[in-house]
Amino acid sequence: MIAFHGTADPIVPYDGGKVAMAPDPFPSVASWAAKWAARNRCEPEAVESAVAPDVTLVEHTKCAHDATVALYTIQGGGHQWPGGKPLPEWLVGPSSDSVDATSRIWEFFLQHPLSRE
């Protein structure tokens, strides 16, 4: 599982909580990723690394079936596609070009192909 999330996302709050357009509150993004890691039976300790001055990667590795759970956090980023064409900031928050989500996702799936068993 790979995800990108901005800390200034007005639509899906990074720290979780209720927003007007959703009937139920969102969990925090970190706890959501940790639950994915537990479902995938990953090692309990995650590895955190800096990808850019405003982007961190938290990876849960050594999961069942060689899976990985990767969460990219964009400090100050909104509900935008990192490295993509910006949407109106007044609607979805700030954009970031510090990481290219498209190329990172492509690399991720090249490293984690689906099993044909």
N, CA, C and O atoms as CSV, one atom per row, in Angstrom:
chain,resi,resn,atom,element,x,y,z
A,1,MET,N,N,0.854,-1.153,0.000
A,1,MET,CA,C,0.000,0.000,0.000
A,1,MET,C,C,0.903,1.219,0.000
A,1,MET,O,O,1.852,1.303,0.780
A,2,ILE,N,N,0.607,2.150,-0.867
A,2,ILE,CA,C,1.348,3.400,-0.930
A,2,ILE,C,C,0.340,4.549,-0.870
A,2,ILE,O,O,-0.703,4.510,-1.521
A,3,ALA,N,N,0.668,5.563,-0.082
A,3,ALA,CA,C,-0.228,6.712,0.061
A,3,ALA,C,C,0.596,7.987,0.185
A,3,ALA,O,O,1.730,7.979,0.664
A,4,PHE,N,N,-0.010,9.077,-0.261
A,4,PHE,CA,C,0.573,10.416,-0.154
A,4,PHE,C,C,-0.471,11.274,0.538
A,4,PHE,O,O,-1.645,11.242,0.169
A,5,HIS,N,N,-0.052,12.049,1.548
A,5,HIS,CA,C,-1.041,12.862,2.254
A,5,HIS,C,C,-0.399,14.140,2.767
A,5,HIS,O,O,0.687,14.117,3.347
A,6,GLY,N,N,-1.075,15.238,2.550
A,6,GLY,CA,C,-0.607,16.539,3.026
A,6,GLY,C,C,-1.137,16.855,4.412
A,6,GLY,O,O,-2.256,16.480,4.764
A,7,THR,N,N,-0.325,17.548,5.194
A,7,THR,CA,C,-0.735,17.902,6.553
A,7,THR,C,C,-1.728,19.065,6.583
A,7,THR,O,O,-2.336,19.333,7.619
A,8,ALA,N,N,-1.894,19.758,5.448
A,8,ALA,CA,C,-2.839,20.883,5.374
A,8,ALA,C,C,-4.022,20.531,4.474
A,8,ALA,O,O,-4.595,21.404,3.822
A,9,ASP,N,N,-4.383,19.254,4.443
A,9,ASP,CA,C,-5.501,18.790,3.622
A,9,ASP,C,C,-6.817,19.195,4.282
A,9,ASP,O,O,-7.116,18.722,5.378
A,10,PRO,N,N,-7.615,20.063,3.643
A,10,PRO,CA,C,-8.869,20.486,4.249
A,10,PRO,C,C,-10.019,19.487,4.021
A,10,PRO,O,O,-11.083,19.616,4.626
A,11,ILE,N,N,-9.799,18.499,3.150
A,11,ILE,CA,C,-10.865,17.558,2.808
A,11,ILE,C,C,-10.770,16.282,3.636
A,11,ILE,O,O,-11.783,15.789,4.133
A,12,VAL,N,N,-9.563,15.746,3.788
A,12,VAL,CA,C,-9.310,14.580,4.642
A,12,VAL,C,C,-8.215,15.004,5.621
A,12,VAL,O,O,-7.032,14.906,5.298
A,13,PRO,N,N,-8.592,15.470,6.804
A,13,PRO,CA,C,-7.613,16.036,7.746
A,13,PRO,C,C,-6.534,15.026,8.144
A,13,PRO,O,O,-6.838,13.887,8.498
A,14,TYR,N,N,-5.289,15.450,8.083
A,14,TYR,CA,C,-4.158,14.571,8.404
A,14,TYR,C,C,-4.265,13.995,9.815
A,14,TYR,O,O,-3.983,12.816,10.030
A,15,ASP,N,N,-4.665,14.812,10.760
A,15,ASP,CA,C,-4.776,14.345,12.144
A,15,ASP,C,C,-6.131,13.714,12.445
A,15,ASP,O,O,-6.430,13.389,13.594
A,16,GLY,N,N,-6.946,13.543,11.414
A,16,GLY,CA,C,-8.265,12.943,11.598
A,16,GLY,C,C,-9.279,13.982,12.036
A,16,GLY,O,O,-8.944,15.138,12.293
A,17,GLY,N,N,-10.514,13.547,12.114
A,17,GLY,CA,C,-11.570,14.432,12.583
A,17,GLY,C,C,-12.723,14.522,11.608
A,17,GLY,O,O,-12.731,13.883,10.556
A,18,LYS,N,N,-13.681,15.319,11.980
A,18,LYS,CA,C,-14.921,15.475,11.235
A,18,LYS,C,C,-14.799,16.632,10.248
A,18,LYS,O,O,-14.245,17.684,10.566
A,19,VAL,N,N,-15.326,16.416,9.048
A,19,VAL,CA,C,-15.455,17.483,8.063
A,19,VAL,C,C,-16.894,17.501,7.577
A,19,VAL,O,O,-17.600,16.497,7.674
A,20,ALA,N,N,-17.327,18.631,7.059
A,20,ALA,CA,C,-18.731,18.826,6.689
A,20,ALA,C,C,-19.208,17.849,5.621
A,20,ALA,O,O,-20.372,17.449,5.636
A,21,MET,N,N,-18.332,17.454,4.690
A,21,MET,CA,C,-18.791,16.648,3.563
A,21,MET,C,C,-18.739,15.135,3.795
A,21,MET,O,O,-19.037,14.370,2.878
A,22,ALA,N,N,-18.371,14.691,4.984
A,22,ALA,CA,C,-18.316,13.254,5.269
A,22,ALA,C,C,-19.187,12.944,6.485
A,22,ALA,O,O,-19.168,13.692,7.463
A,23,PRO,N,N,-19.945,11.860,6.437
A,23,PRO,CA,C,-20.838,11.553,7.553
A,23,PRO,C,C,-20.110,11.109,8.819
A,23,PRO,O,O,-20.602,11.341,9.924
A,24,ASP,N,N,-18.952,10.478,8.676
A,24,ASP,CA,C,-18.205,9.976,9.833
A,24,ASP,C,C,-16.852,10.656,9.910
A,24,ASP,O,O,-16.312,11.081,8.889
A,25,PRO,N,N,-16.294,10.763,11.120
A,25,PRO,CA,C,-14.969,11.363,11.240
A,25,PRO,C,C,-13.902,10.466,10.610
A,25,PRO,O,O,-14.034,9.242,10.589
A,26,PHE,N,N,-12.850,11.096,10.100
A,26,PHE,CA,C,-11.721,10.369,9.546
A,26,PHE,C,C,-10.756,9.991,10.667
A,26,PHE,O,O,-10.608,10.742,11.632
A,27,PRO,N,N,-10.096,8.829,10.552
A,27,PRO,CA,C,-9.015,8.530,11.496
A,27,PRO,C,C,-7.792,9.359,11.121
A,27,PRO,O,O,-7.736,9.916,10.024
A,28,SER,N,N,-6.826,9.446,12.006
A,28,SER,CA,C,-5.587,10.124,11.623
A,28,SER,C,C,-4.914,9.294,10.535
A,28,SER,O,O,-5.050,8.071,10.501
A,29,VAL,N,N,-4.197,9.960,9.662
A,29,VAL,CA,C,-3.536,9.266,8.559
A,29,VAL,C,C,-2.484,8.294,9.090
A,29,VAL,O,O,-2.357,7.186,8.570
A,30,ALA,N,N,-1.735,8.686,10.107
A,30,ALA,CA,C,-0.709,7.802,10.671
A,30,ALA,C,C,-1.340,6.528,11.241
A,30,ALA,O,O,-0.813,5.436,11.026
A,31,SER,N,N,-2.457,6.649,11.962
A,31,SER,CA,C,-3.092,5.447,12.513
A,31,SER,C,C,-3.696,4.588,11.413
A,31,SER,O,O,-3.689,3.361,11.512
A,32,TRP,N,N,-4.219,5.216,10.365
A,32,TRP,CA,C,-4.766,4.482,9.222
A,32,TRP,C,C,-3.671,3.654,8.549
A,32,TRP,O,O,-3.889,2.487,8.224
A,33,ALA,N,N,-2.489,4.254,8.338
A,33,ALA,CA,C,-1.370,3.535,7.723
A,33,ALA,C,C,-0.879,2.412,8.641
A,33,ALA,O,O,-0.547,1.323,8.171
A,34,ALA,N,N,-0.835,2.674,9.929
A,34,ALA,CA,C,-0.409,1.639,10.879
A,34,ALA,C,C,-1.369,0.451,10.876
A,34,ALA,O,O,-0.942,-0.694,11.025
A,35,LYS,N,N,-2.658,0.719,10.707
A,35,LYS,CA,C,-3.621,-0.384,10.623
A,35,LYS,C,C,-3.415,-1.203,9.349
A,35,LYS,O,O,-3.571,-2.424,9.367
A,36,TRP,N,N,-3.068,-0.544,8.247
A,36,TRP,CA,C,-2.734,-1.276,7.025
A,36,TRP,C,C,-1.515,-2.155,7.268
A,36,TRP,O,O,-1.478,-3.300,6.818
A,37,ALA,N,N,-0.524,-1.634,7.969
A,37,ALA,CA,C,0.685,-2.411,8.270
A,37,ALA,C,C,0.337,-3.627,9.134
A,37,ALA,O,O,0.879,-4.712,8.921
A,38,ALA,N,N,-0.546,-3.455,10.088
A,38,ALA,CA,C,-0.959,-4.591,10.931
A,38,ALA,C,C,-1.707,-5.629,10.092
A,38,ALA,O,O,-1.470,-6.829,10.232
A,39,ARG,N,N,-2.610,-5.168,9.219
A,39,ARG,CA,C,-3.345,-6.100,8.340
A,39,ARG,C,C,-2.400,-6.898,7.447
A,39,ARG,O,O,-2.629,-8.076,7.175
A,40,ASN,N,N,-1.335,-6.235,6.996
A,40,ASN,CA,C,-0.367,-6.885,6.106
A,40,ASN,C,C,0.711,-7.640,6.870
A,40,ASN,O,O,1.660,-8.149,6.274
A,41,ARG,N,N,0.565,-7.712,8.183
A,41,ARG,CA,C,1.490,-8.434,9.058
A,41,ARG,C,C,2.941,-7.976,8.860
A,41,ARG,O,O,3.848,-8.789,8.679
A,42,CYS,N,N,3.129,-6.662,8.899
A,42,CYS,CA,C,4.460,-6.074,8.766
A,42,CYS,C,C,5.185,-6.100,10.103
A,42,CYS,O,O,4.573,-6.278,11.157
A,43,GLU,N,N,6.501,-5.919,10.041
A,43,GLU,CA,C,7.284,-5.750,11.260
A,43,GLU,C,C,6.734,-4.541,12.022
A,43,GLU,O,O,6.333,-3.558,11.400
A,44,PRO,N,N,6.710,-4.597,13.334
A,44,PRO,CA,C,6.097,-3.493,14.089
A,44,PRO,C,C,6.834,-2.154,13.985
A,44,PRO,O,O,6.209,-1.099,14.099
A,45,GLU,N,N,8.138,-2.183,13.772
A,45,GLU,CA,C,8.902,-0.940,13.698
A,45,GLU,C,C,8.926,-0.415,12.269
A,45,GLU,O,O,9.315,-1.125,11.342
A,46,ALA,N,N,8.510,0.830,12.101
A,46,ALA,CA,C,8.558,1.477,10.790
A,46,ALA,C,C,9.872,2.234,10.640
A,46,ALA,O,O,10.509,2.598,11.628
A,47,VAL,N,N,10.268,2.465,9.396
A,47,VAL,CA,C,11.474,3.229,9.095
A,47,VAL,C,C,11.043,4.561,8.501
A,47,VAL,O,O,10.284,4.606,7.533
A,48,GLU,N,N,11.540,5.654,9.097
A,48,GLU,CA,C,11.202,6.987,8.610
A,48,GLU,C,C,12.421,7.602,7.944
A,48,GLU,O,O,13.534,7.519,8.464
A,49,SER,N,N,12.201,8.224,6.781
A,49,SER,CA,C,13.298,8.884,6.083
A,49,SER,C,C,12.800,10.180,5.452
A,49,SER,O,O,11.614,10.340,5.166
A,50,ALA,N,N,13.736,11.094,5.247
A,50,ALA,CA,C,13.422,12.362,4.586
A,50,ALA,C,C,13.575,12.173,3.088
A,50,ALA,O,O,14.608,11.695,2.619
A,51,VAL,N,N,12.551,12.547,2.338
A,51,VAL,CA,C,12.569,12.465,0.880
A,51,VAL,C,C,12.910,13.831,0.296
A,51,VAL,O,O,13.576,13.927,-0.735
A,52,ALA,N,N,12.455,14.870,0.953
A,52,ALA,CA,C,12.688,16.262,0.583
A,52,ALA,C,C,12.546,17.070,1.875
A,52,ALA,O,O,12.109,16.528,2.890
A,53,PRO,N,N,12.907,18.355,1.854
A,53,PRO,CA,C,12.775,19.146,3.085
A,53,PRO,C,C,11.369,19.130,3.681
A,53,PRO,O,O,11.214,19.246,4.897
A,54,ASP,N,N,10.344,18.989,2.842
A,54,ASP,CA,C,8.969,19.002,3.343
A,54,ASP,C,C,8.242,17.662,3.163
A,54,ASP,O,O,7.021,17.595,3.305
A,55,VAL,N,N,8.987,16.604,2.851
A,55,VAL,CA,C,8.350,15.293,2.624
A,55,VAL,C,C,9.080,14.218,3.411
A,55,VAL,O,O,10.301,14.091,3.321
A,56,THR,N,N,8.323,13.441,4.188
A,56,THR,CA,C,8.882,12.286,4.882
A,56,THR,C,C,8.188,11.025,4.393
A,56,THR,O,O,7.034,11.052,3.964
A,57,LEU,N,N,8.915,9.931,4.469
A,57,LEU,CA,C,8.393,8.620,4.103
A,57,LEU,C,C,8.478,7.733,5.326
A,57,LEU,O,O,9.541,7.595,5.931
A,58,VAL,N,N,7.355,7.129,5.691
A,58,VAL,CA,C,7.332,6.119,6.746
A,58,VAL,C,C,6.996,4.807,6.062
A,58,VAL,O,O,5.934,4.660,5.458
A,59,GLU,N,N,7.925,3.843,6.167
A,59,GLU,CA,C,7.745,2.545,5.516
A,59,GLU,C,C,7.663,1.430,6.540
A,59,GLU,O,O,8.491,1.328,7.446
A,60,HIS,N,N,6.660,0.607,6.379
A,60,HIS,CA,C,6.528,-0.634,7.132
A,60,HIS,C,C,6.935,-1.738,6.171
A,60,HIS,O,O,6.301,-1.933,5.134
A,61,THR,N,N,7.991,-2.458,6.516
A,61,THR,CA,C,8.517,-3.478,5.624
A,61,THR,C,C,8.445,-4.853,6.276
A,61,THR,O,O,7.898,-5.012,7.367
A,62,LYS,N,N,9.000,-5.826,5.596
A,62,LYS,CA,C,9.007,-7.217,6.066
A,62,LYS,C,C,7.593,-7.672,6.388
A,62,LYS,O,O,7.332,-8.262,7.437
A,63,CYS,N,N,6.691,-7.384,5.465
A,63,CYS,CA,C,5.290,-7.756,5.610
A,63,CYS,C,C,5.055,-9.116,4.957
A,63,CYS,O,O,5.918,-9.627,4.244
A,64,ALA,N,N,3.902,-9.688,5.199
A,64,ALA,CA,C,3.535,-10.950,4.568
A,64,ALA,C,C,3.567,-10.794,3.050
A,64,ALA,O,O,3.191,-9.747,2.523
A,65,HIS,N,N,4.007,-11.815,2.362
A,65,HIS,CA,C,4.046,-11.855,0.899
A,65,HIS,C,C,4.881,-10.718,0.308
A,65,HIS,O,O,4.582,-10.224,-0.779
A,66,ASP,N,N,5.935,-10.303,1.032
A,66,ASP,CA,C,6.847,-9.240,0.578
A,66,ASP,C,C,6.147,-7.908,0.315
A,66,ASP,O,O,6.615,-7.109,-0.496
A,67,ALA,N,N,5.047,-7.673,0.985
A,67,ALA,CA,C,4.326,-6.412,0.840
A,67,ALA,C,C,5.056,-5.307,1.610
A,67,ALA,O,O,5.926,-5.576,2.438
A,68,THR,N,N,4.685,-4.078,1.322
A,68,THR,CA,C,5.214,-2.896,2.016
A,68,THR,C,C,4.060,-1.915,2.182
A,68,THR,O,O,3.167,-1.841,1.338
A,69,VAL,N,N,4.086,-1.174,3.267
A,69,VAL,CA,C,3.147,-0.077,3.478
A,69,VAL,C,C,3.988,1.194,3.529
A,69,VAL,O,O,4.846,1.345,4.399
A,70,ALA,N,N,3.739,2.104,2.594
A,70,ALA,CA,C,4.532,3.331,2.472
A,70,ALA,C,C,3.619,4.550,2.554
A,70,ALA,O,O,2.662,4.674,1.789
A,71,LEU,N,N,3.922,5.440,3.482
A,71,LEU,CA,C,3.168,6.684,3.642
A,71,LEU,C,C,4.102,7.866,3.455
A,71,LEU,O,O,5.046,8.054,4.222
A,72,TYR,N,N,3.828,8.664,2.425
A,72,TYR,CA,C,4.543,9.913,2.187
A,72,TYR,C,C,3.721,11.031,2.807
A,72,TYR,O,O,2.544,11.193,2.483
A,73,THR,N,N,4.332,11.801,3.694
A,73,THR,CA,C,3.666,12.939,4.323
A,73,THR,C,C,4.279,14.219,3.775
A,73,THR,O,O,5.491,14.425,3.839
A,74,ILE,N,N,3.419,15.073,3.239
A,74,ILE,CA,C,3.858,16.345,2.670
A,74,ILE,C,C,3.502,17.451,3.669
A,74,ILE,O,O,2.329,17.784,3.834
A,75,GLN,N,N,4.503,18.013,4.326
A,75,GLN,CA,C,4.274,19.083,5.296
A,75,GLN,C,C,3.700,20.299,4.588
A,75,GLN,O,O,4.303,20.820,3.650
A,76,GLY,N,N,2.547,20.747,5.032
A,76,GLY,CA,C,1.914,21.918,4.448
A,76,GLY,C,C,1.188,21.634,3.144
A,76,GLY,O,O,0.664,22.557,2.520
A,77,GLY,N,N,1.148,20.378,2.720
A,77,GLY,CA,C,0.474,20.018,1.472
A,77,GLY,C,C,-1.023,19.847,1.672
A,77,GLY,O,O,-1.480,19.454,2.745
A,78,GLY,N,N,-1.766,20.143,0.640
A,78,GLY,CA,C,-3.219,20.003,0.687
A,78,GLY,C,C,-3.689,18.716,0.031
A,78,GLY,O,O,-2.938,17.745,-0.059
A,79,HIS,N,N,-4.926,18.713,-0.424
A,79,HIS,CA,C,-5.546,17.561,-1.079
A,79,HIS,C,C,-5.232,17.651,-2.575
A,79,HIS,O,O,-6.122,17.802,-3.412
A,80,GLN,N,N,-3.935,17.551,-2.879
A,80,GLN,CA,C,-3.418,17.729,-4.240
A,80,GLN,C,C,-2.588,16.506,-4.617
A,80,GLN,O,O,-2.130,15.774,-3.740
A,81,TRP,N,N,-2.391,16.282,-5.909
A,81,TRP,CA,C,-1.521,15.224,-6.401
A,81,TRP,C,C,-0.094,15.752,-6.391
A,81,TRP,O,O,0.225,16.645,-7.176
A,82,PRO,N,N,0.787,15.225,-5.517
A,82,PRO,CA,C,2.154,15.739,-5.432
A,82,PRO,C,C,2.900,15.620,-6.760
A,82,PRO,O,O,3.014,14.534,-7.328
A,83,GLY,N,N,3.396,16.738,-7.236
A,83,GLY,CA,C,4.113,16.781,-8.500
A,83,GLY,C,C,3.204,16.934,-9.701
A,83,GLY,O,O,3.688,17.009,-10.831
A,84,GLY,N,N,1.908,16.983,-9.488
A,84,GLY,CA,C,0.955,17.106,-10.586
A,84,GLY,C,C,0.534,18.542,-10.816
A,84,GLY,O,O,1.045,19.468,-10.185
A,85,LYS,N,N,-0.400,18.711,-11.724
A,85,LYS,CA,C,-0.926,20.038,-12.014
A,85,LYS,C,C,-1.744,20.516,-10.815
A,85,LYS,O,O,-2.662,19.819,-10.382
A,86,PRO,N,N,-1.428,21.691,-10.272
A,86,PRO,CA,C,-2.137,22.170,-9.083
A,86,PRO,C,C,-3.616,22.450,-9.351
A,86,PRO,O,O,-4.001,22.928,-10.419
A,87,LEU,N,N,-4.410,22.141,-8.364
A,87,LEU,CA,C,-5.831,22.481,-8.357
A,87,LEU,C,C,-5.992,23.799,-7.596
A,87,LEU,O,O,-5.026,24.264,-6.991
A,88,PRO,N,N,-7.167,24.409,-7.606
A,88,PRO,CA,C,-7.351,25.678,-6.888
A,88,PRO,C,C,-7.045,25.536,-5.393
A,88,PRO,O,O,-7.684,24.759,-4.684
A,89,GLU,N,N,-6.072,26.289,-4.944
A,89,GLU,CA,C,-5.645,26.199,-3.550
A,89,GLU,C,C,-6.765,26.568,-2.580
A,89,GLU,O,O,-6.849,26.001,-1.490
A,90,TRP,N,N,-7.619,27.504,-2.961
A,90,TRP,CA,C,-8.723,27.922,-2.080
A,90,TRP,C,C,-9.670,26.759,-1.799
A,90,TRP,O,O,-10.393,26.768,-0.802
A,91,LEU,N,N,-9.664,25.761,-2.676
A,91,LEU,CA,C,-10.575,24.623,-2.526
A,91,LEU,C,C,-9.917,23.429,-1.838
A,91,LEU,O,O,-10.519,22.799,-0.968
A,92,VAL,N,N,-8.676,23.120,-2.231
A,92,VAL,CA,C,-8.051,21.882,-1.766
A,92,VAL,C,C,-6.742,22.076,-1.002
A,92,VAL,O,O,-6.122,21.095,-0.592
A,93,GLY,N,N,-6.321,23.298,-0.808
A,93,GLY,CA,C,-5.091,23.546,-0.064
A,93,GLY,C,C,-3.878,23.607,-0.977
A,93,GLY,O,O,-4.000,23.444,-2.191
A,94,PRO,N,N,-2.702,23.843,-0.393
A,94,PRO,CA,C,-1.470,24.051,-1.163
A,94,PRO,C,C,-1.000,22.797,-1.902
A,94,PRO,O,O,-1.277,21.669,-1.494
A,95,SER,N,N,-0.282,23.030,-3.002
A,95,SER,CA,C,0.319,21.929,-3.752
A,95,SER,C,C,1.809,21.858,-3.437
A,95,SER,O,O,2.377,22.779,-2.850
A,96,SER,N,N,2.431,20.751,-3.835
A,96,SER,CA,C,3.867,20.565,-3.622
A,96,SER,C,C,4.474,19.874,-4.837
A,96,SER,O,O,3.891,18.946,-5.398
A,97,ASP,N,N,5.655,20.343,-5.232
A,97,ASP,CA,C,6.420,19.695,-6.293
A,97,ASP,C,C,7.642,18.983,-5.729
A,97,ASP,O,O,8.534,18.592,-6.482
A,98,SER,N,N,7.688,18.813,-4.416
A,98,SER,CA,C,8.863,18.218,-3.773
A,98,SER,C,C,9.002,16.724,-4.031
A,98,SER,O,O,10.089,16.163,-3.892
A,99,VAL,N,N,7.902,16.083,-4.405
A,99,VAL,CA,C,7.931,14.658,-4.716
A,99,VAL,C,C,6.960,14.432,-5.876
A,99,VAL,O,O,5.907,15.066,-5.950
A,100,ASP,N,N,7.324,13.526,-6.774
A,100,ASP,CA,C,6.465,13.192,-7.907
A,100,ASP,C,C,5.741,11.887,-7.575
A,100,ASP,O,O,6.317,10.803,-7.671
A,101,ALA,N,N,4.487,12.005,-7.187
A,101,ALA,CA,C,3.717,10.829,-6.771
A,101,ALA,C,C,3.604,9.801,-7.894
A,101,ALA,O,O,3.664,8.600,-7.630
A,102,THR,N,N,3.444,10.237,-9.117
A,102,THR,CA,C,3.277,9.304,-10.229
A,102,THR,C,C,4.495,8.400,-10.386
A,102,THR,O,O,4.346,7.183,-10.498
A,103,SER,N,N,5.692,8.974,-10.394
A,103,SER,CA,C,6.893,8.146,-10.563
A,103,SER,C,C,7.143,7.272,-9.333
A,103,SER,O,O,7.607,6.139,-9.466
A,104,ARG,N,N,6.841,7.786,-8.142
A,104,ARG,CA,C,7.024,6.983,-6.926
A,104,ARG,C,C,6.078,5.784,-6.912
A,104,ARG,O,O,6.466,4.688,-6.509
A,105,ILE,N,N,4.843,5.993,-7.350
A,105,ILE,CA,C,3.872,4.887,-7.412
A,105,ILE,C,C,4.327,3.852,-8.439
A,105,ILE,O,O,4.250,2.649,-8.188
A,106,TRP,N,N,4.793,4.311,-9.577
A,106,TRP,CA,C,5.275,3.396,-10.607
A,106,TRP,C,C,6.427,2.542,-10.065
A,106,TRP,O,O,6.433,1.324,-10.243
A,107,GLU,N,N,7.398,3.179,-9.406
A,107,GLU,CA,C,8.524,2.452,-8.807
A,107,GLU,C,C,8.031,1.443,-7.774
A,107,GLU,O,O,8.524,0.317,-7.712
A,108,PHE,N,N,7.057,1.851,-6.966
A,108,PHE,CA,C,6.517,0.986,-5.915
A,108,PHE,C,C,5.932,-0.288,-6.519
A,108,PHE,O,O,6.213,-1.390,-6.046
A,109,PHE,N,N,5.125,-0.138,-7.557
A,109,PHE,CA,C,4.483,-1.316,-8.143
A,109,PHE,C,C,5.455,-2.157,-8.967
A,109,PHE,O,O,5.232,-3.358,-9.121
A,110,LEU,N,N,6.513,-1.574,-9.495
A,110,LEU,CA,C,7.553,-2.380,-10.125
A,110,LEU,C,C,8.257,-3.258,-9.094
A,110,LEU,O,O,8.633,-4.393,-9.388
A,111,GLN,N,N,8.432,-2.723,-7.880
A,111,GLN,CA,C,9.079,-3.474,-6.805
A,111,GLN,C,C,8.136,-4.466,-6.123
A,111,GLN,O,O,8.589,-5.398,-5.459
A,112,HIS,N,N,6.824,-4.267,-6.285
A,112,HIS,CA,C,5.830,-5.109,-5.607
A,112,HIS,C,C,4.787,-5.612,-6.601
A,112,HIS,O,O,3.613,-5.259,-6.498
A,113,PRO,N,N,5.204,-6.429,-7.553
A,113,PRO,CA,C,4.215,-6.928,-8.526
A,113,PRO,C,C,3.229,-7.891,-7.866
A,113,PRO,O,O,3.541,-8.529,-6.860
A,114,LEU,N,N,2.045,-7.982,-8.447
A,114,LEU,CA,C,1.062,-8.931,-7.950
A,114,LEU,C,C,1.527,-10.346,-8.237
A,114,LEU,O,O,2.089,-10.634,-9.294
A,115,SER,N,N,1.287,-11.206,-7.295
A,115,SER,CA,C,1.627,-12.615,-7.461
A,115,SER,C,C,0.630,-13.261,-8.426
A,115,SER,O,O,-0.553,-12.920,-8.409
A,116,ARG,N,N,1.085,-14.164,-9.243
A,116,ARG,CA,C,0.217,-14.869,-10.185
A,116,ARG,C,C,-0.070,-16.282,-9.704
A,116,ARG,O,O,-0.266,-17.188,-10.514
A,117,GLU,N,N,-0.095,-16.471,-8.409
A,117,GLU,CA,C,-0.355,-17.802,-7.821
A,117,GLU,C,C,-1.807,-18.155,-7.894
A,117,GLU,O,O,-2.204,-19.232,-7.449
